Amino acid sequence: WMELSSHRRIRAKQNISVRSMRQGDRFFYWLEAPSISADLVGNPYQFDPKRFAQFDARILDSTANGVSVNKIPSPDNKAIVWLTPEMVDFSRPMTFISSGRKSVQTLEPSIEVMLEDVRQRGDRQLFFWQRIIL
């Protein structure tokens, strides 16, 4: 049953649009918030459906070669984007858009980032090659 295609993890989801009500839910696919604003999440015993943290981002098409982060619930509006070759072409400049700010950068795969990602998440098959803080 583990060989079924329905049981395969998605490595680079094209669009991320999720909500979270927990302080610890900061990492979704390739998007991470360094921290979540305390006013967006609540006490699990005092459930309030109007309080949630929202993540909204997408991988840009191959001509733009980058990532756009529309909503990130961190207090300082920073986002950590983890990159793989399935998401971007490392041989070309990459476009990053966060909160309306656009930047073009050239990044190379980093063995340090790869090893640190494997150490933190323990996933030796689907690891990230580079990361950027927007």
N, C-alpha and C positions, 0 to 999 in steps of 0.2 A: 504494500500500500504506500510505502514511502517513495516509490519510484513514479507515482502518478504525477502528472503535470499540475494537478490541483494542489499538490503539497510542496511545490517549489517556492522558495522565497523570491521576492522581487528585488533585484539588486538596485536598480535605479528607477524608482517610480517617477513618471513624468511630472505629475502634479501632486502636490501635498496640500490637503485642506482638512485639518483635523482640529478638534476641540478637546481640551483636557480640563478636568476639575481638580487635579492633584498636583501638588508642588513638585513631585519627583518625575512627572512625565515631561521631560525636556527634550527628548531625542526621538525623532520620527524619520525613518529611512536615512536620508543624508542631511537632514536639517536639525540643528540643535540650538536651543536657547541657553546662554550661559547661566541664567537664573530666570525665575518667573516672578512677576510682580505679585506681592502678597495680596493686593486688593482684587486680583483676578481669580484667585482660588480661595476656597473656604474650608471650614472645618467639615470633615466627612460626616459628622454627627448632626450638623446643621445644614442639610442639603438645600442649596439654593440654585435652581436651574438657570438663573440669569447670570450667575458668576462663573465664568470659564475663561480659560486662556485659549486663544485661537492662533493657529499656525497656518500660513498660506504662502506657498512658494511653487515655482515651476522651473523646469529645465527649459532654457530657450532653444530654439531650433538650431540646426547645425550651422547656419550662416552666421548667427549671432554668437554661437559657441560660448554659452555661459548659463547663469542662473539668475532668476528674479525672485526676491523675497518681498512679498507684499505685506504680510502681517507676522510679527514676532512678538511674543508677550514679555520680553525682557524689559526691566526698568529703564535701561539706557538705550533700548531699541537696537541692540547688537544681536547678530546672528552668526552662528558658526556653520559653515557649509563644508561638508566632506565631499571630496571629488574622486571620481573613478574615470577610467578611459571610456566607459559606456556613456558617461554624461557629457564630457568635454574632450576636445582634442588638445592635448598638452603641447603639441607642436605649433599651435597658433595662439595669438592673444585671445584672452577670455573676457567677456563682458559680464559684469556683476551689477545688478540693480537692487538697491535696498532702500526702502522708504523714499523713493523718488530720486535718490542719488545714484548716479551711474559712474562706474569706474572700469577701466580697461587695464588688465594686468596680464603678465606672462608668468606662468607658474610651471615648475618642473616637478615630476614625481619625486617624493622624498622617502628614502628608506627609513628615516627616523619617524616620520608620520606613520608609515605602514607598521613598523614594529610597535609603536606606542598604541595604535588602534587595536592591533591583535592582543597586546597586553591588557588593555582596558576592557575590551568586549569579549575576548576569548574566541573570536571567530577567525579561523585560519583560512577559510575558503572565500569569504566575501569581505575583504578588508579594503579600506580606503587608501588612496595613493597620495592625497594631498588634502590640506584643509586651509580655509581662509576665514578670517573674522571680518564681517562686514559691519 
